[in-house]
Amino acid sequence: MAKSAAFGVIHLGISFSIGWALTGSVAIAGAITLVEPVANTVAHYFFDRWWARRGQNEAPARRGRWLARLGGIVGFGSQAAPALAPAAVTPRP
């Protein structure tokens, strides 16, 4: 939590600095510094809702193929896509 709070303070400092550098006004920079995080919070709420609906509407078969390919690429998962699975090695006699 401390890391998030520290980053929040840094974010506000950067926002204020950029606003002040671009406008030369402390009042406008302060307004930008206060309004921007609120706008991002609202946008994040709606983005999360869209993201959740997108995941629910995606066809299960499509998700399964994607996860199978991912498992084959990074080496996790119970199934690997045939095109990405390593070829079987036959021992020599």
For each residue, the residues with C-beta under 8 A, 3 or more apart:
1: 4 5
2: 5 6
3: 6 7
4: 1 7 8
5: 1 2 8 9
6: 2 3 9 10
7: 3 4 10 11
8: 4 5 11 12
9: 5 6 12 13
10: 6 7 13 14
11: 7 8 14 15 37
12: 8 9 15 16 33 37
13: 9 10 16 17
14: 10 11 17 18
15: 11 12 18 19 32 33 36 37
16: 12 13 19 20 29 30 32 33
17: 13 14 20 21 29
18: 14 15 21 22 29
19: 15 16 22 23 28 29 30 31 32 33
20: 16 17 23 24 25 26 29
21: 17 18 24
22: 18 19
23: 19 20 28 29
24: 20 21
25: 20 28 29
26: 20 29 30
27: 30 31
28: 19 23 25 31 32
29: 16 17 18 19 20 23 25 26 32 33
30: 16 19 26 27 33 34
31: 19 27 28 34 35
32: 15 16 19 28 29 35 36
33: 12 15 16 19 29 30 36 37
34: 30 31 37 38
35: 31 32 38 39
36: 15 32 33 39 40
37: 11 12 15 33 34 40 41
38: 34 35 41 42
39: 35 36 42 43
40: 36 37 43 44
41: 37 38 44 45
42: 38 39 45 46
43: 39 40 46 47
44: 40 41 47 48
45: 41 42 48 49
46: 42 43 49 50
47: 43 44 50 51
48: 44 45 51 52
49: 45 46 52 53
50: 46 47 53 54
51: 47 48 54 55
52: 48 49 55 56
53: 49 50 56 57
54: 50 51 57 58
55: 51 52 58
56: 52 53
57: 53 54
58: 54 55 62 63
59: 62 63
60: 63 64
61: 64 65
62: 58 59 65 66
63: 58 59 60 66 67
64: 60 61 67 68
65: 61 62 68 69 81
66: 62 63 69 70
67: 63 64 70 71 77 79
68: 64 65 71 72 77 79 80 81
69: 65 66 72 73 80 81 84
70: 66 67 73 74 76 77
71: 67 68 74 75 76 77 78 79 80 81
72: 68 69 75 77 80 81 84 85
73: 69 70 84
74: 70 71
75: 71 72
76: 70 71
77: 67 68 70 71 72 80
78: 71
79: 67 68 71
80: 68 69 71 72 77 84 85
81: 65 68 69 71 72 84 85
82: 85
83:
84: 69 72 73 80 81
85: 72 80 81 82
86:
87:
88:
89:
90:
91:
92:
93:
